[in-house]
Amino acid sequence: MQERDGSQFLPPECLPPSGVVVLCNGTPAGASFAYLPNAAIAYIAFTCVNPALSGRVRLAVAKSAIQGAVEIAEAFLNGRGFIEMPSHLWGLHHIATEYLGFRNGGPVHTAFRLIGDGVDPDMLT
């Protein structure tokens, strides 16, 4: 696990190669990732935005990052399938449902199992 400024981040090997990084003035401002299993489903996950950005810029960055990951997922699904974006963060859920065509799936409950060492389970909840 990597740590910077007291915040924990997933190690790079936990993130899929199919993701989007949004730049703001040439600096990474946000990212979102599309997990593409071998099925007619894709998951948009681990969307993050620099909290130091102003509210409107954060919103635009989050929308762009999620939209980019959705475009990757849509291309993978070839026009047929299911995209899920589990999130316990109201703001990201709101962006997905109000701006990007997702439907409200109700409260999110996620179960996970860690194998081996290297990822702190507290950062996944």
Secondary structure, 3 states (H helix, E strand, C coil): CEEECCEEECCHHHCCCCEEEEEECCEEEEEEEEECCCCCEEEEEEEEECCCCCHHHHHHHHHHHHHHHHHHHHHHHCCCCEEECCCCCHHHHHHHHHHCCCCCCCCCCCCCCCCCCCCCHHHHC
